[in-house]
């Protein structure tokens, strides 16, 4: 039975505590003075000292000092009032007395049974079962007492007593000094009872241990006793290290791959971003992530609906994928992201979180665009050569006697063929620019009959789809279901190419015999041109992505630009397109135009009567172009001089007077920009027209140049040239 020395200066002090200790199974002996307690300690047999706070600190210290011959000095517990300042390592209240004592000596002395035959596990056994070790050290002694579990944890199994030197050898060299200093401060001054260190096992492995120490006795006295509980934290440390290592690897992988990750709590609407996501979005990490609404405000307006639809559908489908453009938070620059994510569900099957990754594919898309432009340029060069062939052969026929020409090949008809071919070539070259820009107000939009567009597209594609069907051994029918509709304002060649693209796509989708139907319909506020097929159809994923530029299901045989170009054409015409498709059923693509009647009958372009008698200086480094312009302008009654470089133009201006100057832009030595500025510096009232192949690009960007009054684009029709001259001369 454990013996407790209970010191209470007052005769009636601590009777309640003493009774509770006795009822708990302790042998309690009472003393009222420190001197009597010292004698009792000298007699031995005391396992624990409990002192009332009414015992003076000086008397308590004197008692412990005089009891140094006791080996070891029993642990000391001092009872103080609740809320009082605790000056000793083991100060406790009366209410917590039993629990405190059990924590000190319970591993050495079994507590009393409430019933003689009631089974129980004492504290020491419980600690062993939990693989929790305990040890004790009498300050001043050169050895430490260990429980079996402590021996296993420290790397000295089977040892119950080890010397301080042996114990030091078990501690990892990097932790030895820190541990010794920490324990010394704890014994001398009190402080943090927690100590973490590594030990080295016999096989060389390291073990992380957490020690919680309890110091008994008065600070700065030699009568000190230290008890410690030892826990194995090796697995926790290794798991933490693995998590930290995995996190570093993940951050490195995200940084290398331009990938950011995020987590969105659907219940709280809170988001968590990875460091890389902050970087690629251009957001300061100190500001924290943004919610979905604010994030969407930075998404390109044309892509917001598609992203919202992908996120909404992910709730039912469990995952999503979307490509969209985002304006960075810091500088507003546009980036292209590919986002993939999945939904996590709670125990009740309700969506709880969104997890996702965002890949910055801007550079990839830029490379693909350059490749696509190269592909488009090759196609345009092919069409351009066809136009040149028409021009060359028509010009050749014009040089033949009329009697040797075929019927219908009048000079007027051949000349019109040349004009039409030149216009077509100019439009082909301009398509590279039109593909990447929206429709501009100054673009000419004459009335276009959608029925004619559809019929022309069917005729143009007939050789292709007939040959394709024959090669595949299938029967392919193309039907026209055309109803009269109101003409729209548009560019016929662009719309014809769009419908041609849709028909060829439909033919490509036919793996077996089927039908393609081209139809026109009118609604109250819309006009529709639809292309339907009975082909293989699309999956929902393909339907969602088929409008993305460079997305293709045709492998190396497709560029992924067909539908993207159709969509671009529809935007320029103020319309849109809709896609309906089912796998193994077919696809219908609808071109939807606003049903806006022209406010007035579109007039036939009139021929401007030319002004005459204007003194003009023409500057162009191409002799053929220069000669033709001089000839045409002289036929209109103007007085025209021509030079091929800027220096000659400045010399001519010193010897003659002119009403107007035409300059080319791309000229060697002195460019058109430099020449115009020099002329304006010397002759500020002299109007200058820049006639250049860059004219459309300059006008689309509203570019202005010093001294230039008007910018015209090559090639130019004679009537447009006459209008510009009349306008400039009228304003000068």
C-alpha positions as CSV (number, residue, x, y, z in Angstrom):
1,X,0.0,0.0,0.0
2,X,1.6,3.4,-1.0
3,X,2.4,5.6,2.0
4,X,1.7,9.3,1.7
5,X,3.2,11.9,4.1
6,X,0.6,14.6,4.5
7,X,1.8,17.9,5.9
8,X,-0.9,20.3,7.2
9,X,0.2,23.1,9.6
10,X,-3.3,23.6,11.0
11,X,-4.7,20.9,13.3
12,X,-7.9,20.6,11.2
13,X,-6.4,21.3,7.8
14,X,-6.8,18.8,5.1
15,X,-8.9,16.3,6.9
16,X,-11.2,15.9,4.0
17,X,-8.3,15.3,1.6
18,X,-6.7,12.8,4.1
19,X,-10.0,10.8,4.2
20,X,-10.2,10.8,0.4
21,X,-6.7,9.5,0.2
22,X,-7.4,6.8,2.8
23,X,-10.6,5.7,1.0
24,X,-8.6,5.5,-2.2
25,X,-6.3,2.9,-0.7
26,X,-3.3,5.0,0.5
27,X,-1.6,4.7,3.9
28,X,-1.7,8.3,5.1
29,X,0.6,9.7,7.9
30,X,0.2,13.2,9.2
31,X,2.7,15.8,10.3
32,X,2.1,19.5,11.2
33,X,5.6,20.9,10.9
34,X,8.5,20.7,8.5
35,X,10.8,19.4,11.2
36,X,8.6,16.5,12.1
37,X,8.1,15.7,8.4
38,X,11.9,15.7,8.0
39,X,12.3,13.1,10.7
40,X,9.5,11.0,9.1
41,X,11.3,11.2,5.8
42,X,14.6,10.2,7.4
43,X,12.9,7.1,8.8
44,X,12.1,6.0,5.2
45,X,9.1,4.3,3.8
46,X,7.4,7.4,2.3
47,X,6.4,7.2,-1.3
48,X,4.8,10.6,-1.8
49,X,4.6,14.0,0.0
50,X,1.4,16.1,0.0
51,X,1.8,19.5,1.5
52,X,-0.9,22.1,2.2
53,X,-0.2,25.6,0.7
54,X,-0.2,27.0,4.3
55,X,3.2,25.4,4.8
56,X,5.7,28.3,4.2
57,X,7.9,28.0,1.2
58,X,11.0,28.5,3.4
59,X,10.0,25.6,5.7
60,X,9.3,23.4,2.7
61,X,12.7,24.1,1.1
62,X,14.4,23.5,4.4
63,X,12.6,20.1,4.8
64,X,13.7,19.0,1.3
65,X,17.3,20.2,1.8
66,X,17.5,18.3,5.1
67,X,16.1,15.2,3.5
68,X,18.8,14.8,0.9
69,X,19.9,11.5,2.5
70,X,16.7,10.0,1.3
71,X,17.2,8.1,-1.9
72,X,15.2,9.0,-3.8
73,X,13.4,12.0,-2.3
74,X,9.7,11.2,-2.7
75,X,7.7,13.2,-5.3
76,X,6.1,16.4,-3.9
77,X,2.5,17.5,-4.5
78,X,1.4,20.9,-3.1
79,X,-2.3,21.7,-2.7
80,X,-3.2,25.3,-3.5
81,X,-6.4,27.2,-3.9
82,X,-8.2,27.2,-7.3
83,X,-6.9,30.2,-9.3
84,X,-3.9,30.7,-7.2
85,X,-0.5,31.3,-8.8
86,X,1.3,28.0,-9.1
87,X,5.0,28.2,-8.2
88,X,5.9,24.5,-8.1
89,X,6.0,22.0,-11.0
90,X,3.3,19.9,-9.3
91,X,0.8,22.3,-7.8
92,X,-2.7,21.1,-7.8
93,X,-6.1,21.8,-6.3
94,X,-7.9,19.6,-3.8
95,X,-10.4,18.6,-6.4
96,X,-7.7,17.3,-8.7
97,X,-5.5,15.8,-6.0
98,X,-6.3,12.1,-6.7
99,X,-5.9,12.5,-10.4
100,X,-2.5,14.2,-9.9
101,X,-1.3,11.6,-7.6
102,X,-2.4,8.8,-10.0
103,X,-0.4,10.5,-12.7
104,X,2.7,10.4,-10.6
105,X,2.8,7.0,-8.9
106,X,0.1,5.1,-10.6
107,X,2.6,3.3,-12.8
108,X,4.4,2.0,-9.8
109,X,1.6,1.3,-7.3
110,X,-1.6,-0.4,-8.2
111,X,-4.7,1.4,-7.0
112,X,-7.1,-0.2,-4.7
113,X,-9.9,-2.5,-6.0
114,X,-13.4,-1.5,-5.3
115,X,-14.4,-5.2,-5.2
116,X,-12.0,-8.0,-4.3
117,X,-12.7,-10.1,-7.3
118,X,-13.3,-7.2,-9.8
119,X,-10.8,-7.6,-12.8
120,X,-8.9,-4.5,-13.7
121,X,-5.8,-3.3,-15.6
122,X,-3.5,-1.0,-13.6
123,X,-2.0,2.1,-15.1
124,X,1.4,0.5,-15.7
125,X,-0.1,-2.4,-17.6
126,X,-2.2,0.0,-19.6
127,X,0.8,2.1,-20.6
128,X,2.7,-1.1,-21.7
129,X,-0.3,-2.2,-23.8
130,X,-0.4,1.2,-25.4
131,X,3.3,1.0,-26.1
132,X,3.9,4.1,-23.9
133,X,7.1,4.1,-22.0
134,X,7.9,5.8,-18.7
135,X,11.2,6.5,-17.0
136,X,12.5,8.1,-13.8
137,X,15.7,10.0,-13.1
138,X,16.9,11.2,-9.7
139,X,18.8,14.4,-10.3
140,X,22.3,13.9,-9.3
141,X,22.2,10.1,-9.9
142,X,24.0,8.7,-12.9
143,X,21.3,6.3,-14.0
144,X,17.7,6.3,-15.3
145,X,15.1,3.7,-14.5
146,X,13.1,2.4,-17.5
147,X,9.9,0.4,-18.0
148,X,10.0,-2.3,-20.6
149,X,8.2,-0.2,-23.2
150,X,10.6,2.7,-22.6
151,X,13.6,0.3,-23.2
152,X,12.1,-0.8,-26.5
153,X,11.4,2.8,-27.6
154,X,14.9,4.1,-26.6
155,X,16.7,1.2,-28.4
156,X,17.8,-0.8,-25.3
157,X,15.2,-3.6,-25.0
158,X,15.3,-5.6,-21.8
159,X,17.2,-2.9,-19.8
160,X,15.4,-1.5,-16.7
161,X,18.3,0.7,-15.7
162,X,20.7,2.6,-18.0
163,X,23.5,5.0,-17.2
164,X,23.3,8.6,-18.4
165,X,26.3,7.9,-20.6
166,X,24.5,5.0,-22.2
167,X,21.4,7.0,-22.6
168,X,23.3,9.8,-24.3
169,X,24.8,7.4,-26.8
170,X,21.3,6.4,-27.8
171,X,20.2,9.9,-28.7
172,X,20.8,11.2,-32.3
173,X,24.0,13.3,-32.3
174,X,22.1,16.3,-33.8
175,X,19.6,16.2,-31.0
176,X,21.9,15.5,-28.0
177,X,22.9,19.0,-27.1
178,X,19.5,20.5,-27.5
179,X,17.9,17.8,-25.4
180,X,20.5,18.2,-22.6
181,X,20.0,21.9,-22.5
182,X,16.2,21.6,-22.5
183,X,16.2,19.1,-19.7
184,X,18.7,21.2,-17.7
185,X,16.5,24.3,-17.9
186,X,13.4,22.3,-17.0
187,X,15.1,20.9,-13.8
188,X,16.6,24.2,-12.8
189,X,13.9,26.8,-13.8
190,X,10.8,24.9,-14.9
191,X,9.3,25.5,-18.3
192,X,8.0,23.6,-21.3
193,X,7.7,19.9,-20.2
194,X,7.6,18.7,-23.8
195,X,10.7,17.4,-25.5
196,X,11.1,15.9,-28.9
197,X,14.2,14.0,-30.0
198,X,15.5,11.2,-32.2
199,X,17.1,8.0,-31.0
200,X,19.3,5.7,-33.1
201,X,18.2,2.0,-33.1
202,X,20.7,-0.9,-33.1
203,X,20.0,-1.4,-36.8
204,X,20.7,2.3,-37.6
205,X,17.1,3.4,-38.1
206,X,16.0,6.6,-36.4
207,X,13.0,6.8,-34.1
208,X,11.2,10.0,-33.3
209,X,10.1,10.2,-29.6
210,X,8.0,12.7,-27.8
211,X,8.7,13.0,-24.0
212,X,6.5,14.8,-21.5
213,X,8.4,15.4,-18.3
214,X,7.2,16.0,-14.7
215,X,9.7,17.5,-12.3
216,X,9.2,16.9,-8.5
217,X,10.8,19.0,-5.9
218,X,11.7,22.7,-5.3
219,X,13.4,24.6,-8.2
220,X,17.1,25.2,-7.8
221,X,17.4,22.5,-5.1
222,X,19.3,19.3,-5.4
223,X,16.4,17.3,-4.2
224,X,14.8,16.9,-7.7
225,X,13.1,13.9,-9.3
226,X,12.1,13.7,-13.0
227,X,9.4,11.4,-14.4
228,X,8.7,11.2,-18.1
229,X,6.2,9.6,-20.4
230,X,7.7,8.5,-23.8
231,X,5.6,8.3,-27.0
232,X,6.7,6.9,-30.4
233,X,6.0,9.6,-33.1
234,X,8.0,8.0,-35.8
235,X,5.1,7.1,-38.1
236,X,3.6,10.5,-37.6
237,X,6.9,12.2,-38.5
238,X,7.4,10.0,-41.5
239,X,3.9,10.6,-42.8
240,X,4.4,14.3,-42.3
241,X,7.7,14.2,-44.1
242,X,6.1,12.2,-46.9
243,X,3.3,14.7,-47.1
244,X,5.7,17.6,-47.2
245,X,7.9,15.9,-49.9
246,X,4.8,15.1,-51.9
247,X,3.6,18.7,-51.6
248,X,7.0,19.9,-52.8
249,X,7.0,17.5,-55.7
250,X,3.4,18.6,-56.6
251,X,4.4,22.2,-56.5
252,X,7.4,21.6,-58.7
253,X,5.3,19.5,-61.2
254,X,2.7,22.2,-61.4
255,X,5.4,24.9,-61.9
256,X,7.1,22.9,-64.7
257,X,3.8,21.9,-66.4
258,X,2.1,25.3,-66.0
259,X,-0.7,23.6,-64.1
260,X,-2.6,25.1,-61.2
261,X,-5.0,23.2,-58.9
262,X,-7.9,24.3,-56.8
263,X,-10.6,23.1,-54.4
264,X,-14.0,24.6,-54.2
265,X,-16.3,24.0,-51.2
266,X,-19.8,23.9,-52.5
267,X,-21.4,24.3,-49.1
268,X,-19.4,27.4,-48.0
269,X,-18.5,28.7,-51.5
270,X,-14.9,29.0,-50.3
271,X,-12.0,28.1,-52.7
272,X,-8.4,27.0,-52.1
273,X,-5.7,27.7,-54.8
274,X,-2.3,26.1,-55.3
275,X,0.7,28.5,-55.5
276,X,1.0,27.9,-59.3
277,X,-2.6,28.8,-59.9
278,X,-2.0,32.2,-58.3
279,X,1.0,32.6,-60.6
280,X,-0.7,31.7,-63.9
281,X,-3.8,33.8,-63.1
282,X,-1.6,36.8,-62.1
283,X,-3.1,37.1,-58.6
284,X,-1.2,38.1,-55.4
285,X,-1.4,35.1,-53.0
286,X,-1.7,37.5,-50.1
287,X,-5.1,38.5,-51.4
288,X,-6.3,34.9,-51.2
289,X,-8.5,33.1,-53.9
290,X,-11.6,34.6,-55.4
291,X,-15.1,33.0,-55.5
292,X,-16.5,31.6,-58.7
293,X,-18.5,34.8,-59.5
294,X,-15.5,37.1,-59.4
295,X,-13.4,34.5,-61.3
296,X,-15.9,34.4,-64.0
297,X,-15.8,38.1,-64.4
298,X,-12.2,37.7,-65.7
299,X,-13.2,35.0,-68.2
300,X,-13.6,36.2,-71.8
301,X,-17.3,37.1,-72.3
302,X,-17.6,34.7,-75.3
303,X,-16.4,31.8,-73.1
304,X,-18.4,32.4,-69.9
305,X,-21.5,30.5,-71.0
306,X,-19.5,27.5,-72.1
307,X,-17.6,27.4,-68.8
308,X,-20.8,27.8,-66.8
309,X,-22.5,24.9,-68.7
310,X,-19.5,22.6,-68.1
311,X,-19.5,23.3,-64.4
312,X,-23.3,22.8,-64.2
313,X,-23.2,19.5,-66.1
314,X,-20.4,18.2,-63.9
315,X,-22.8,17.9,-61.0
316,X,-24.7,15.2,-62.7
317,X,-21.8,13.7,-64.8
318,X,-19.2,13.8,-62.0
319,X,-16.5,15.6,-64.1
320,X,-16.0,18.3,-66.7
321,X,-13.5,19.7,-69.2
322,X,-13.6,23.2,-70.7
323,X,-11.2,25.4,-72.6
324,X,-11.6,29.1,-72.1
325,X,-9.7,32.4,-72.2
326,X,-9.0,34.4,-69.1
327,X,-7.8,38.0,-68.6
328,X,-5.1,37.8,-65.9
329,X,-5.8,39.6,-62.6
330,X,-2.6,41.7,-62.6
331,X,-2.1,43.0,-66.2
332,X,-5.3,41.9,-68.0
333,X,-3.3,40.0,-70.6
334,X,-5.3,37.1,-72.2
335,X,-4.3,33.5,-71.5
336,X,-5.9,30.3,-72.8
337,X,-6.7,27.7,-70.1
338,X,-7.7,24.1,-70.3
339,X,-9.6,23.1,-67.1
340,X,-10.5,19.7,-65.9
341,X,-12.2,18.8,-62.7
342,X,-14.4,16.3,-60.8
343,X,-17.1,16.5,-58.1
344,X,-16.8,14.9,-54.7
345,X,-19.9,13.8,-52.8
346,X,-20.7,13.6,-49.1
347,X,-22.0,10.6,-47.3
348,X,-25.6,11.4,-48.4
349,X,-24.6,11.5,-52.1
350,X,-24.8,15.3,-52.4
351,X,-22.1,17.2,-54.2
352,X,-19.7,18.7,-51.5
353,X,-16.6,19.8,-53.3
354,X,-15.2,20.6,-56.7
355,X,-11.6,19.6,-57.4
356,X,-9.8,20.7,-60.5
357,X,-6.7,21.5,-62.4
358,X,-6.1,24.4,-64.9
359,X,-3.4,24.1,-67.6
360,X,-2.1,27.2,-69.3
361,X,-2.0,26.2,-72.9
362,X,-1.5,29.7,-74.4
363,X,1.9,28.9,-75.9
364,X,0.6,25.6,-77.3
365,X,-2.4,27.4,-78.9
366,X,-0.1,30.1,-80.3
367,X,2.1,27.4,-82.0
368,X,-1.1,25.7,-83.4
369,X,-2.4,29.0,-84.7
370,X,0.8,29.7,-86.5
371,X,0.7,26.2,-88.0
372,X,-3.0,26.8,-89.0
373,X,-2.1,30.1,-90.6
374,X,0.5,28.3,-92.6
375,X,-2.1,25.7,-93.7
376,X,-4.6,28.5,-94.5
377,X,-2.0,30.4,-96.4
378,X,-1.2,27.4,-98.6
379,X,-4.9,27.0,-99.4
380,X,-5.3,30.7,-100.1
381,X,-2.2,30.6,-102.3
382,X,-3.9,27.8,-104.3
383,X,-7.0,29.9,-104.8
384,X,-5.0,33.0,-105.5
385,X,-3.1,31.1,-108.3
386,X,-6.5,30.1,-109.8
387,X,-7.5,33.8,-109.8
388,X,-4.2,34.7,-111.5
389,X,-4.8,32.0,-114.1
390,X,-8.2,33.6,-115.0
391,X,-6.5,37.0,-115.3
392,X,-3.7,35.7,-117.4
393,X,-5.9,33.8,-119.8
394,X,-8.5,36.5,-120.1
395,X,-5.7,39.0,-120.9
396,X,-4.3,36.6,-123.5
397,X,-7.7,36.3,-125.1
398,X,-8.1,40.1,-125.2
399,X,-4.9,40.2,-127.3
400,X,-6.4,37.8,-129.9
401,X,-8.5,39.0,-132.8
402,X,-12.2,39.0,-132.2
403,X,-12.7,36.5,-135.0
404,X,-10.6,33.9,-133.1
405,X,-12.5,34.1,-129.8
406,X,-15.3,31.8,-128.7
407,X,-18.8,33.2,-128.8
408,X,-19.6,35.3,-125.7
409,X,-16.0,36.2,-125.1
410,X,-16.4,39.9,-125.8
411,X,-13.8,42.4,-124.6
412,X,-16.3,43.6,-122.0
413,X,-16.9,40.1,-120.7
414,X,-13.2,39.3,-120.5
415,X,-12.5,42.6,-118.8
416,X,-15.2,41.8,-116.2
417,X,-13.7,38.3,-115.7
418,X,-10.4,40.0,-114.9
419,X,-12.0,42.4,-112.5
420,X,-13.9,39.6,-110.7
421,X,-10.8,37.4,-110.5
422,X,-8.8,40.3,-109.0
423,X,-11.6,41.0,-106.4
424,X,-11.7,37.3,-105.5
425,X,-7.9,37.2,-105.1
426,X,-8.0,40.3,-102.9
427,X,-10.7,38.7,-100.7
428,X,-8.7,35.5,-100.3
429,X,-5.7,37.4,-99.1
430,X,-7.8,39.3,-96.6
431,X,-9.2,36.1,-95.1
432,X,-6.2,35.7,-92.8
433,X,-7.0,39.0,-91.2
434,X,-10.8,38.4,-91.1
435,X,-10.4,35.1,-89.4
436,X,-9.0,36.8,-86.2
437,X,-11.1,39.9,-86.1
438,X,-14.8,40.7,-85.6
439,X,-16.9,42.4,-88.3
440,X,-16.1,46.0,-88.8
441,X,-18.7,48.6,-89.5
442,X,-16.9,49.8,-92.7
443,X,-16.9,46.4,-94.3
444,X,-19.3,46.3,-97.3
445,X,-22.3,44.2,-96.6
446,X,-24.5,44.0,-99.7
447,X,-27.7,42.0,-99.8
448,X,-27.2,38.2,-100.0
449,X,-29.8,35.5,-101.0
450,X,-29.3,32.5,-98.7
451,X,-31.1,30.2,-101.2
452,X,-28.5,31.1,-103.8
453,X,-25.7,30.6,-101.3
454,X,-27.0,27.1,-100.5
455,X,-27.4,26.2,-104.2
456,X,-23.9,27.4,-105.1
457,X,-22.4,25.5,-102.1
458,X,-24.1,22.3,-103.2
459,X,-22.8,22.7,-106.7
460,X,-19.2,23.5,-105.6
461,X,-19.1,20.4,-103.3
462,X,-20.8,17.9,-105.6
463,X,-17.5,16.5,-107.1
464,X,-16.0,16.0,-103.6
465,X,-18.9,14.2,-102.0
466,X,-19.7,12.1,-105.0
467,X,-16.1,11.0,-105.4
468,X,-15.9,10.4,-101.6
469,X,-19.0,8.3,-101.6
470,X,-17.9,6.2,-104.6
471,X,-14.5,5.6,-103.1
472,X,-16.2,4.4,-99.8
473,X,-18.7,2.2,-101.7
474,X,-21.7,4.0,-100.2
475,X,-24.7,6.0,-101.6
476,X,-24.8,9.7,-100.5
477,X,-27.7,11.9,-101.4
478,X,-27.6,15.7,-101.0
479,X,-31.1,17.3,-101.0
480,X,-32.1,21.0,-101.1
481,X,-35.1,21.9,-99.0
482,X,-35.1,25.6,-99.7
483,X,-37.8,28.1,-98.9
484,X,-37.7,31.7,-100.0
485,X,-36.3,33.9,-97.2
486,X,-35.6,37.6,-97.0
487,X,-32.1,38.6,-98.2
488,X,-29.6,39.4,-95.5
489,X,-26.7,41.8,-95.4
490,X,-23.6,39.8,-95.8
491,X,-20.5,38.7,-97.7
492,X,-21.6,36.1,-100.2
493,X,-18.2,34.4,-100.6
494,X,-17.8,34.0,-96.8
495,X,-21.3,32.5,-96.4
496,X,-20.7,30.2,-99.4
497,X,-17.5,29.0,-97.8
498,X,-19.2,28.4,-94.5
499,X,-22.0,26.3,-96.0
500,X,-19.4,24.5,-98.1
501,X,-17.5,23.6,-95.0
502,X,-20.6,22.3,-93.3
503,X,-21.5,20.1,-96.3
504,X,-18.0,18.6,-96.4
505,X,-18.1,17.9,-92.7
506,X,-21.4,16.2,-93.1
507,X,-20.0,14.0,-95.9
508,X,-17.0,13.1,-93.7
509,X,-19.4,12.0,-91.0
510,X,-21.0,9.4,-93.3
511,X,-19.5,6.0,-92.6
512,X,-22.5,4.4,-94.4
513,X,-25.1,5.4,-96.9
514,X,-27.2,8.4,-95.9
515,X,-28.6,11.8,-96.7
516,X,-27.6,15.4,-96.3
517,X,-30.3,18.0,-96.4
518,X,-29.7,21.8,-96.8
519,X,-32.7,23.9,-95.8
520,X,-33.6,27.5,-95.4
521,X,-36.4,28.7,-93.1
522,X,-37.8,32.0,-91.8
523,X,-38.9,32.7,-88.3
524,X,-40.4,35.9,-87.0
525,X,-37.1,37.4,-86.0
526,X,-34.6,34.9,-87.4
527,X,-33.5,33.4,-90.7
528,X,-32.1,29.8,-90.6
529,X,-29.9,27.9,-93.0
530,X,-29.5,24.3,-91.7
531,X,-27.3,21.4,-92.8
532,X,-28.5,18.0,-91.5
533,X,-27.0,14.6,-92.0
534,X,-27.8,11.0,-91.0
535,X,-24.2,10.3,-90.2
536,X,-22.4,9.0,-87.1
537,X,-23.3,12.0,-84.9
538,X,-21.3,13.4,-82.0
539,X,-20.8,12.5,-78.3
540,X,-21.7,15.3,-75.8
541,X,-18.0,15.9,-75.2
542,X,-17.3,16.4,-78.9
543,X,-20.4,18.6,-79.3
544,X,-19.2,20.8,-76.4
545,X,-15.7,21.2,-77.9
546,X,-16.2,21.1,-81.7
547,X,-16.3,24.9,-81.9
548,X,-12.9,25.2,-80.2
549,X,-10.3,26.2,-82.7
550,X,-7.9,23.4,-83.5
551,X,-10.1,20.7,-82.0
552,X,-10.6,17.8,-84.5
553,X,-11.7,14.2,-84.5
554,X,-10.1,13.6,-87.9
555,X,-6.6,13.1,-86.7
556,X,-3.9,14.2,-89.1
557,X,-6.5,14.7,-91.8
558,X,-8.2,17.7,-90.0
559,X,-7.0,21.1,-88.9
560,X,-9.7,21.7,-86.3
561,X,-10.4,25.1,-88.0
562,X,-13.5,24.3,-90.1
563,X,-16.3,25.0,-87.5
564,X,-14.2,27.6,-85.8
565,X,-14.1,29.5,-89.1
566,X,-17.8,29.1,-89.6
567,X,-18.4,30.5,-86.1
568,X,-16.1,33.4,-86.9
569,X,-18.1,34.1,-90.1
570,X,-21.4,34.0,-88.2
571,X,-20.0,36.5,-85.7
572,X,-19.1,38.9,-88.5
573,X,-22.6,38.6,-89.7
574,X,-24.2,39.3,-86.3
575,X,-25.5,35.7,-86.1
576,X,-24.7,32.5,-84.3
577,X,-24.8,28.8,-84.9
578,X,-26.4,25.9,-83.0
579,X,-25.5,22.3,-83.0
580,X,-27.8,19.3,-82.3
581,X,-26.3,15.8,-82.5
582,X,-26.9,12.3,-81.3
583,X,-24.5,9.4,-81.7
584,X,-25.5,7.0,-84.5
585,X,-28.5,9.3,-85.4
586,X,-26.9,12.4,-87.0
587,X,-26.2,16.0,-86.7
588,X,-27.9,19.3,-87.5
589,X,-26.0,22.6,-87.6
590,X,-28.1,25.7,-87.9
591,X,-26.8,29.1,-89.1
592,X,-29.0,31.6,-87.5
593,X,-29.2,35.2,-88.8
594,X,-31.1,38.2,-87.5
595,X,-34.2,38.9,-89.7
596,X,-33.5,42.5,-90.3
597,X,-34.8,43.9,-93.5
598,X,-32.7,46.7,-95.1
599,X,-34.0,50.1,-94.1
600,X,-33.9,51.0,-97.7
601,X,-33.4,49.3,-101.0
602,X,-29.7,48.8,-101.4
603,X,-28.6,51.0,-104.3
604,X,-26.4,49.7,-107.0
605,X,-23.0,51.3,-106.6
606,X,-22.9,54.3,-108.7
607,X,-19.9,55.4,-110.8
608,X,-18.4,58.6,-109.5
609,X,-17.9,61.2,-112.2
610,X,-14.2,62.0,-112.0
611,X,-12.9,65.5,-111.4
612,X,-10.3,66.5,-113.9
613,X,-7.4,68.7,-114.3
614,X,-5.7,67.8,-111.0
615,X,-2.0,68.0,-110.8
616,X,-0.9,64.7,-109.2
617,X,2.5,63.3,-108.2
618,X,2.5,59.5,-108.0
619,X,5.3,57.7,-106.0
620,X,5.6,53.9,-106.2
621,X,8.7,51.7,-106.4
622,X,6.9,49.2,-108.7
623,X,7.2,50.5,-112.3
624,X,4.3,48.4,-113.6
625,X,1.9,49.6,-110.9
626,X,3.2,53.2,-111.3
627,X,2.6,53.1,-115.1
628,X,-0.9,51.7,-114.8
629,X,-2.0,54.3,-112.3
630,X,-0.6,57.1,-114.4
631,X,-2.4,55.8,-117.5
632,X,-5.7,55.5,-115.6
633,X,-5.5,58.9,-114.0
634,X,-4.5,60.6,-117.2
635,X,-7.5,59.1,-118.9
636,X,-9.6,60.9,-116.3
637,X,-8.0,64.2,-117.4
638,X,-5.4,64.6,-114.7
639,X,-1.9,65.8,-115.1
640,X,0.3,63.1,-113.6
641,X,4.0,62.8,-112.9
642,X,5.5,59.6,-111.6
643,X,8.7,58.8,-109.6
644,X,9.9,55.5,-108.0
645,X,11.5,56.7,-104.8
646,X,11.2,59.3,-102.0
647,X,14.3,61.3,-102.9
648,X,13.1,61.8,-106.5
649,X,9.7,62.9,-105.2
650,X,11.2,65.6,-102.9
651,X,13.3,66.8,-105.8
652,X,10.3,66.9,-108.1
653,X,8.4,69.0,-105.6
654,X,11.0,71.7,-105.6
655,X,10.6,72.1,-109.4
656,X,6.9,71.7,-109.9
657,X,3.6,72.5,-108.1
658,X,1.0,69.7,-107.4
659,X,-2.5,69.5,-105.9
660,X,-2.2,66.0,-104.6
661,X,0.5,63.3,-103.9
662,X,0.0,59.5,-103.9
663,X,2.7,57.5,-102.0
664,X,3.3,53.8,-101.5
665,X,4.2,52.7,-98.0
666,X,6.8,49.8,-98.5
667,X,9.6,51.4,-100.4
668,X,13.4,51.0,-100.1
669,X,15.7,53.7,-98.7
670,X,12.9,56.1,-97.7
671,X,9.5,54.5,-96.7
672,X,6.2,56.0,-97.4
673,X,5.8,57.0,-93.8
674,X,9.1,59.0,-93.9
675,X,8.3,60.5,-97.2
676,X,4.8,61.7,-96.1
677,X,6.3,63.3,-93.0
678,X,9.0,65.0,-95.0
679,X,6.5,66.4,-97.5
680,X,4.2,67.6,-94.7
681,X,7.1,69.3,-93.0
682,X,7.9,71.3,-96.2
683,X,4.4,71.6,-97.7
684,X,1.9,71.4,-94.8
685,X,-1.1,72.3,-97.0
686,X,-0.4,69.6,-99.7
687,X,-2.8,66.6,-99.3
688,X,-1.3,63.1,-99.3
689,X,-3.0,59.8,-100.1
690,X,-1.2,56.6,-99.1
691,X,-2.0,53.8,-101.5
692,X,-0.7,50.5,-100.0
693,X,-1.3,46.8,-99.6
694,X,-1.4,47.4,-95.9
695,X,-4.4,49.7,-96.2
696,X,-7.1,47.5,-94.8
697,X,-5.0,46.5,-91.8
698,X,-4.1,50.1,-91.1
699,X,-7.7,51.2,-91.4
700,X,-9.0,48.3,-89.2
701,X,-6.6,49.5,-86.4
702,X,-7.5,53.2,-87.1
703,X,-3.9,53.9,-87.7
704,X,-2.9,57.5,-88.6
705,X,0.4,58.8,-90.0
706,X,1.8,62.3,-89.9
707,X,0.9,64.2,-93.0
708,X,-1.3,61.4,-94.5
709,X,-4.7,62.7,-95.4
710,X,-6.3,59.4,-96.5
711,X,-5.3,55.7,-96.6
712,X,-6.4,53.4,-99.5
713,X,-5.9,49.7,-99.8
714,X,-4.4,47.9,-102.8
715,X,-5.9,46.5,-105.0
716,X,-8.4,49.3,-105.5
717,X,-11.2,49.8,-107.9
718,X,-11.2,52.8,-110.2
719,X,-14.5,54.2,-108.8
720,X,-13.0,54.0,-105.2
721,X,-9.9,55.9,-106.4
722,X,-12.1,58.6,-108.0
723,X,-14.1,59.0,-104.9
724,X,-11.0,59.4,-102.7
725,X,-9.6,62.0,-105.1
726,X,-12.8,64.0,-105.1
727,X,-13.1,63.8,-101.3
728,X,-9.5,64.9,-100.6
729,X,-9.5,67.7,-103.2
730,X,-12.9,68.9,-102.0
731,X,-11.6,69.2,-98.4
732,X,-8.3,70.8,-99.4
